């Protein structure tokens, strides 16, 4: 299963990319029409949900700042 996280913030893109690299998660960075995207591979739905919840806590994202997670498809 593949999941894509998109954000318009270069800062969040770099932070998420570094976080995923440190967690040894296989992903591919890309640019997507004025935004940045990270496609995560080889995770089940449960693992993906767990990872997104951990990222929310790690980056101290409030509901207004959850753009990268809200755009995860």
PAPAKOL-136104 format. One record per atom (N, C-alpha, C, O, CB): residue in one letter; x, y, z; residue number from 1. Coordinates in steps of 0.001 Angstrom, whole numbers, plus 500000, padded with zeros to 6 digits. Glycine has a CB too. Layout:
BEGIN
SITE   r     east    north       up     k
SITE   A        X        Y        Z   NUM
...
END
This chain:
BEGIN
SITE   r     east    north       up     k
SITE   X   500842   498826   500000     1
SITE   X   500000   500000   500000     1
SITE   X   500889   501239   500000     1
SITE   X   501888   501291   500716     1
SITE   X   499041   499997   501216     1
SITE   X   500527   502225   499204     2
SITE   X   501279   503475   499132     2
SITE   X   500423   504612   499679     2
SITE   X   499216   504667   499447     2
SITE   X   501723   503774   497674     2
SITE   X   501067   505512   500404     3
SITE   X   500403   506681   500970     3
SITE   X   501189   507908   500567     3
SITE   X   502420   507904   500613     3
SITE   X   500281   506579   502520     3
SITE   X   500486   508966   500169     4
SITE   X   501147   510202   499778     4
SITE   X   500811   511294   500776     4
SITE   X   499645   511527   501094     4
SITE   X   500735   510622   498354     4
SITE   X   501846   511958   501264     5
SITE   X   501681   513107   502152     5
SITE   X   502085   514330   501344     5
SITE   X   503190   514388   500803     5
SITE   X   502543   512965   503481     5
SITE   X   501183   515313   501263     6
SITE   X   501453   516525   500493     6
SITE   X   501425   517728   501418     6
SITE   X   500644   517782   502367     6
SITE   X   500430   516696   499347     6
SITE   X   502290   518695   501128     7
SITE   X   502312   519935   501887     7
SITE   X   502805   521055   500979     7
SITE   X   503528   520808   500014     7
SITE   X   503209   519804   503152     7
SITE   X   502416   522273   501289     8
SITE   X   502897   523424   500538     8
SITE   X   504097   524066   501238     8
SITE   X   504698   525001   500708     8
SITE   X   501770   524452   500358     8
SITE   X   504441   523576   502408     9
SITE   X   505526   524138   503205     9
SITE   X   506831   523367   502994     9
SITE   X   506907   522168   503267     9
SITE   X   505148   524135   504687     9
SITE   X   507843   524062   502512    10
SITE   X   509162   523456   502328    10
SITE   X   509731   523011   503677    10
SITE   X   510403   521983   503766    10
SITE   X   510128   524450   501636    10
SITE   X   509456   523790   504722    11
SITE   X   509941   523471   506059    11
SITE   X   509365   522139   506552    11
SITE   X   510110   521274   507012    11
SITE   X   509581   524598   507036    11
SITE   X   508038   521972   506457    12
SITE   X   507417   520707   506859    12
SITE   X   507909   519556   505995    12
SITE   X   508140   518454   506493    12
SITE   X   505890   520809   506776    12
SITE   X   508067   519811   504704    13
SITE   X   508549   518780   503786    13
SITE   X   509904   518251   504250    13
SITE   X   510111   517039   504318    13
SITE   X   508653   519335   502349    13
SITE   X   510820   519155   504568    14
SITE   X   512153   518743   505021    14
SITE   X   512097   518011   506360    14
SITE   X   512798   517018   506555    14
SITE   X   513070   519959   505137    14
SITE   X   511266   518499   507285    15
SITE   X   511144   517851   508592    15
SITE   X   510558   516448   508467    15
SITE   X   511051   515505   509087    15
SITE   X   510277   518696   509523    15
SITE   X   509505   516316   507663    16
SITE   X   508871   515007   507484    16
SITE   X   509822   514049   506788    16
SITE   X   509899   512873   507144    16
SITE   X   507566   515138   506678    16
SITE   X   510545   514552   505799    17
SITE   X   511511   513724   505070    17
SITE   X   512587   513198   506024    17
SITE   X   512928   512016   505981    17
SITE   X   512161   514531   503917    17
SITE   X   513116   514059   506873    18
SITE   X   514137   513651   507838    18
SITE   X   513562   512651   508847    18
SITE   X   514220   511671   509196    18
SITE   X   514704   514883   508573    18
SITE   X   512339   512901   509312    19
SITE   X   511678   512008   510266    19
SITE   X   511506   510613   509669    19
SITE   X   511820   509616   510319    19
SITE   X   510309   512581   510683    19
SITE   X   511012   510541   508441    20
SITE   X   510803   509246   507789    20
SITE   X   512122   508521   507552    20
SITE   X   512203   507302   507702    20
SITE   X   510068   509433   506462    20
SITE   X   513157   509276   507180    21
SITE   X   514475   508675   506966    21
SITE   X   514995   508060   508269    21
SITE   X   515519   506946   508273    21
SITE   X   515475   509732   506429    21
SITE   X   514845   508795   509371    22
SITE   X   515312   508289   510669    22
SITE   X   514521   507072   511140    22
SITE   X   515048   506231   511868    22
SITE   X   515222   509386   511715    22
SITE   X   513255   506977   510726    23
SITE   X   512414   505826   511084    23
SITE   X   512619   504653   510125    23
SITE   X   511983   503609   510274    23
SITE   X   510937   506235   511093    23
SITE   X   513500   504821   509148    24
SITE   X   513806   503777   508160    24
SITE   X   512573   503379   507338    24
SITE   X   512368   502205   507028    24
SITE   X   514376   502543   508866    24
SITE   X   511763   504377   506996    25
SITE   X   510577   504153   506173    25
SITE   X   510954   504429   504723    25
SITE   X   511594   505440   504431    25
SITE   X   509376   505059   506631    25
SITE   X   510563   503538   503811    26
SITE   X   510872   503700   502393    26
SITE   X   509896   504704   501782    26
SITE   X   508683   504496   501815    26
SITE   X   510804   502332   501646    26
SITE   X   510434   505804   501218    27
SITE   X   509590   506840   500625    27
SITE   X   510288   507458   499418    27
SITE   X   511492   507293   499222    27
SITE   X   509249   507929   501664    27
SITE   X   509499   508176   498611    28
SITE   X   510015   508879   497445    28
SITE   X   509543   510328   497510    28
SITE   X   508336   510574   497513    28
SITE   X   509552   508195   496118    28
SITE   X   510467   511303   497562    29
SITE   X   510058   512713   497552    29
SITE   X   509783   513174   496118    29
SITE   X   510381   512666   495170    29
SITE   X   511150   513604   498207    29
SITE   X   508875   514139   495969    30
SITE   X   508589   514698   494644    30
SITE   X   507924   516059   494792    30
SITE   X   507469   516432   495874    30
SITE   X   507687   513740   493821    30
SITE   X   507876   516793   493683    31
SITE   X   507159   518065   493629    31
SITE   X   505824   517813   492957    31
SITE   X   505742   517044   492000    31
SITE   X   507979   519163   492867    31
SITE   X   504768   518464   493458    32
SITE   X   503427   518222   492933    32
SITE   X   502668   519538   492802    32
SITE   X   502063   519998   493770    32
SITE   X   502654   517242   493840    32
SITE   X   502691   520145   491631    33
SITE   X   501922   521353   491328    33
SITE   X   501922   522387   492454    33
SITE   X   500898   522615   493098    33
SITE   X   500509   520976   491012    33
SITE   X   503054   522997   492681    34
SITE   X   503166   524038   493682    34
SITE   X   503294   523544   495109    34
SITE   X   503263   524340   496047    34
SITE   X   502006   524914   493589    34
SITE   X   503437   522257   495281    35
SITE   X   503578   521698   496618    35
SITE   X   504616   520597   496610    35
SITE   X   505210   520288   495576    35
SITE   X   502237   521165   497135    35
SITE   X   504821   520026   497744    36
SITE   X   505787   518952   497907    36
SITE   X   505038   517688   498302    36
SITE   X   504024   517747   498998    36
SITE   X   506868   519318   498966    36
SITE   X   505540   516556   497857    37
SITE   X   504870   515291   498159    37
SITE   X   505888   514238   498562    37
SITE   X   506999   514196   498034    37
SITE   X   504050   514805   496952    37
SITE   X   505500   513399   499493    38
SITE   X   506290   512242   499909    38
SITE   X   505385   511025   499777    38
SITE   X   504324   510964   500398    38
SITE   X   506844   512403   501387    38
SITE   X   505802   510066   498976    39
SITE   X   505035   508840   498816    39
SITE   X   505701   507753   499639    39
SITE   X   506871   507431   499431    39
SITE   X   504928   508425   497320    39
SITE   X   504950   507190   500576    40
SITE   X   505444   506157   501483    40
SITE   X   504987   504805   500961    40
SITE   X   503817   504628   500622    40
SITE   X   504944   506393   502944    40
SITE   X   505909   503851   500897    41
SITE   X   505617   502526   500366    41
SITE   X   505730   501455   501446    41
SITE   X   506334   501669   502497    41
SITE   X   506555   502204   499211    41
SITE   X   505142   500313   501165    42
SITE   X   505314   499082   501951    42
SITE   X   504860   499173   503402    42
SITE   X   505477   498570   504280    42
SITE   X   506739   498687   501930    42
SITE   X   503795   499916   503664    43
SITE   X   503216   499946   505002    43
SITE   X   501754   499523   504913    43
SITE   X   501050   499873   503966    43
SITE   X   503349   501362   505641    43
SITE   X   501317   498778   505897    44
SITE   X   499901   498407   505951    44
SITE   X   499092   499624   506413    44
SITE   X   499660   500641   506810    44
SITE   X   499673   497183   506911    44
SITE   X   497781   499512   506358    45
SITE   X   496918   500614   506789    45
SITE   X   497115   500920   508272    45
SITE   X   497106   502083   508675    45
SITE   X   495446   500280   506512    45
SITE   X   497289   499886   509073    46
SITE   X   497504   500064   510515    46
SITE   X   498843   500756   510768    46
SITE   X   498923   501667   511592    46
SITE   X   497456   498697   511250    46
SITE   X   499892   500328   510066    47
SITE   X   501216   500947   510228    47
SITE   X   501189   502402   509774    47
SITE   X   501808   503259   510405    47
SITE   X   502283   500164   509432    47
SITE   X   500481   502687   508691    48
SITE   X   500381   504053   508184    48
SITE   X   499662   504947   509187    48
SITE   X   500121   506054   509467    48
SITE   X   499651   504075   506832    48
SITE   X   498550   504484   509725    49
SITE   X   497796   505254   510718    49
SITE   X   498650   505514   511952    49
SITE   X   498658   506626   512479    49
SITE   X   496504   504515   511112    49
SITE   X   499358   504507   512408    50
SITE   X   500233   504653   513568    50
SITE   X   501338   505673   513290    50
SITE   X   501630   506521   514134    50
SITE   X   500846   503297   513951    50
SITE   X   501946   505591   512117    51
SITE   X   503009   506523   511744    51
SITE   X   502484   507957   511699    51
SITE   X   503144   508868   512199    51
SITE   X   503611   506135   510383    51
SITE   X   501310   508172   511110    52
SITE   X   500738   509515   511026    52
SITE   X   500400   510062   512410    52
SITE   X   500582   511253   512661    52
SITE   X   499487   509503   510148    52
SITE   X   499913   509216   513304    53
SITE   X   499641   509655   514676    53
SITE   X   500928   510036   515400    53
SITE   X   500961   511028   516129    53
SITE   X   498908   508555   515454    53
SITE   X   501980   509259   515206    54
SITE   X   503273   509572   515830    54
SITE   X   503836   510877   515278    54
SITE   X   504419   511668   516020    54
SITE   X   504278   508424   515603    54
SITE   X   503663   511103   513969    55
SITE   X   504147   512344   513363    55
SITE   X   503386   513548   513913    55
SITE   X   503977   514605   514133    55
SITE   X   504010   512285   511832    55
SITE   X   502087   513397   514135    56
SITE   X   501278   514477   514706    56
SITE   X   501819   514881   516071    56
SITE   X   501955   516069   516361    56
SITE   X   499802   514048   514822    56
SITE   X   502125   513900   516905    57
SITE   X   502675   514179   518234    57
SITE   X   504096   514725   518141    57
SITE   X   504444   515664   518856    57
SITE   X   502656   512911   519095    57
SITE   X   504916   514150   517274    58
SITE   X   506315   514548   517145    58
SITE   X   506449   516011   516717    58
SITE   X   507286   516742   517247    58
SITE   X   507027   513645   516140    58
SITE   X   505621   516435   515757    59
SITE   X   505703   517802   515239    59
SITE   X   504783   518771   515978    59
SITE   X   504690   519939   515600    59
SITE   X   505366   517812   513767    59
SITE   X   504097   518301   517034    60
SITE   X   503196   519135   517835    60
SITE   X   502195   519860   516941    60
SITE   X   502019   521074   517047    60
SITE   X   503998   520155   518668    60
SITE   X   501545   519108   516064    61
SITE   X   500607   519709   515130    61
SITE   X   499244   519896   515783    61
SITE   X   498643   518947   516287    61
SITE   X   500481   518852   513872    61
SITE   X   498775   521125   515765    62
SITE   X   497414   521406   516223    62
SITE   X   496475   521114   515051    62
SITE   X   496949   520896   513936    62
SITE   X   497261   522903   516731    62
SITE   X   495160   521103   515273    63
SITE   X   494240   520845   514154    63
SITE   X   494441   521794   512971    63
SITE   X   494245   521388   511826    63
SITE   X   492813   520951   514637    63
SITE   X   494825   523040   513221    64
SITE   X   495041   523990   512133    64
SITE   X   496322   523700   511365    64
SITE   X   496448   524087   510204    64
SITE   X   495079   525403   512676    64
SITE   X   497281   523019   512006    65
SITE   X   498576   522768   511382    65
SITE   X   498706   521358   510837    65
SITE   X   499810   520928   510503    65
SITE   X   499675   523023   512367    65
SITE   X   497616   520638   510741    66
SITE   X   497686   519256   510296    66
SITE   X   497575   519113   508785    66
SITE   X   497143   518071   508292    66
SITE   X   496608   518458   510955    66
SITE   X   497957   520141   508052    67
SITE   X   497883   520094   506591    67
SITE   X   498565   518864   506005    67
SITE   X   497953   518182   505183    67
SITE   X   498504   521339   506007    67
SITE   X   499814   518541   506389    68
SITE   X   500452   517362   505781    68
SITE   X   499685   516069   506052    68
SITE   X   499632   515188   505193    68
SITE   X   501874   517221   506298    68
SITE   X   499098   515953   507224    69
SITE   X   498388   514728   507565    69
SITE   X   496996   514698   506953    69
SITE   X   496499   513632   506589    69
SITE   X   498295   514578   509070    69
SITE   X   496365   515861   506837    70
SITE   X   495028   515908   506253    70
SITE   X   495069   515570   504773    70
SITE   X   494088   515077   504216    70
SITE   X   494403   517286   506459    70
SITE   X   496195   515831   504141    71
SITE   X   496312   515571   502708    71
SITE   X   496852   514181   502403    71
SITE   X   497012   513826   501235    71
SITE   X   497201   516603   502073    71
SITE   X   497132   513394   503429    72
SITE   X   497606   512028   503191    72
SITE   X   496482   511229   502541    72
SITE   X   495349   511202   503021    72
SITE   X   498077   511348   504522    72
SITE   X   496828   510591   501450    73
SITE   X   495774   509854   500720    73
SITE   X   496028   508364   500784    73
SITE   X   495254   507582   500231    73
SITE   X   495701   510311   499246    73
END
